[in-house]
Amino acid sequence: MKKFLAIFLVLSIMLAFAACKPDDNTDVDTTTESTVADEQSTNNEEDTTKKKPRPETTTCAPFENPNLTEPSALFKLVGFDNYNLKSAAPNTSKSSGVTFIAKRYELKNAAGNTLSAKIDTEGTEFVLNETLLKDFIAKGWTVISKKDANTAIEAGAEASVLLKNAAGKVTKLVVTNKSATSMALGDCVITEIGILKTITEQTWAEFTIDNKAGTATKSLYNDFVNAFGKPSKINVAEYYKGNDYTHSKVTLLFEQKMGNETWTISVSYEDKATGEIELQSCIYEVK
């Protein structure tokens, strides 16, 4: 009987220990589900971060309606009352805070300017829409563009070419093939001459139009207005940083129609807030 009780007690203790032992499968499943949930939460946080818009970088005050600044030096010459004004709505960059306003002034009584086709550049005379490029080259200019005088130009097409003289001065010409067949660049007629301040490695050649107006980099509004009269059109883009005026980009357009062709002198300046006026380009062309 004593043996039977001892065995019964041992079995009872063993069953009690078995009942207290945790389930291994439950632990594994719980841990796995928790890990997956944490990864999904992290991924969701990363996606949310990626979708957030970039903050604005400008610290400028918003553009409201400041006193607009006109190129006063110019309009002292031509007068506001002589022009009709068309103005576009302000356009503001949210990132930089820069606002520009485009304006166009059109001459009310456009009688037309009288423009001469006679050009002199660094002592070399030629006639726009008449002189051939090869004749200009014969006066001491060398082509420095990728194209040369033998490059073929299709009928009705035009090509731009840079040339340099013995003094190292550079000029930009555009020539047009006005024939019905392909021809060499040198046989095309010169239809445009110009300077552009974007070229800094070379010194631009100066040119005068019928000995009236030169393209020296110090040329101001009055040099062209006194030579050719009031511009037919004036384009102005006013720039503001926040509500502070910084500068204007001003283009004067002198036009003359002759038959089916339009002759245009386009002169562009930067008119700075300091009152300094800097010539940016001058182009004389016939279309």
Residue, then its C-alpha position, 0 to 999 in steps of 0.5 A: m500500500k505504501k508503494f502504491l501511495a508513493i507512485f501516486l504522489v510521484l505521478s501527481i507531481m509530474l502532471a502538475f509540472a507539465a500543466c505549468k509549462p508554456d506552449d512553445n508554438t504560441d510564443v513563436d507565433t506571437t513574436t513573428e506577428s509582432t515583428v511583421a507589424d513593426e516592419q509594416s509600421t516602419n515602412n509606412e513611416e518611411d512612405t509618409t516621409k517621402k511624400k511630404p512636400r519640400p518646404e519653401t526656401t524663400t524668406c522674401a516678403p510676398f509680392e503685393n502691389p509696390n510702386l512700379t518702377e519704369p525705366s525713367a531715363l528712357f521715358k524722359l526721352v520718348g514720353f509715356d503719353n506717346y505709347n499705349l501700354k499692355s501689361a501682363a499679370p505679375n509672375t512670382s517664383k515661389s522658391s526664389g521670391v523673384t517676381f517679374i512683370a512683362k510690359r509692352y509699349e507700342l507707339k501710338n502714331a507709328a509713322g515708321n523709322t527710316l533705317s539705312a542698310k549701310i553698315d560699317t564695322e571696324g572700317t569694313e563697309f557693306v550693305l545689309n541684304e545686298t553684300l555677299l558673305k564672300d565679299f565681306i570675307a575678302k575685306g580681311w575677315t576670317v570665319i571662326s565658326k564650325k561652318d566655312a565659306n564652302t558649307a552648303i546652305e539649302a534654298g531659303a535657309e539661313a545660317s549664323v557665322l562668327l568672323k574675326n578680323a586681324a585686330g582680333k575683333v569678332t562680329k556675328l553675321v547671319v546669311t540667307n540663301k535667297s535662291a531656289t537651289s542649294m549654294a555655298l555659304g559664301d555666296c549667300v547674302i548678309t541679312e543680319i549683324g549683331i553683338l551679344k554680350t554672352i560671348t566673353e572670350q572675344t572682343w566684339a567688333e563695333f558697328t555703325i548704321d549709316n554713321k548714326a549709332g554705334t554699338a559700343t558697350k557704353s551706348l545709352y538710350n539716347d544714342f539710338v533714340n537720337a539716331f532713329g527717333k522713337p522706338s516702334k515698340i518697347n518691351v520691359a520686364e521689371y524684376y522684384k525681390g519680394n517687394d523690392y525693385t532690382h532691375s529691368k530688362v529693356t528692349l527697343l525695337f526700331e522697325q521699317k517696312m520696305g515692300n514685303e520685308t521688315w527691317t528691325i533694329s533690336v537693342s537690349y539693355e539692363d536698367k539697374a536699380t542704381g540707375e546704371i544702364e548696360l547694353q546687352s545686345c544690338i541686332y540689325e536684321v531684315k526679314 
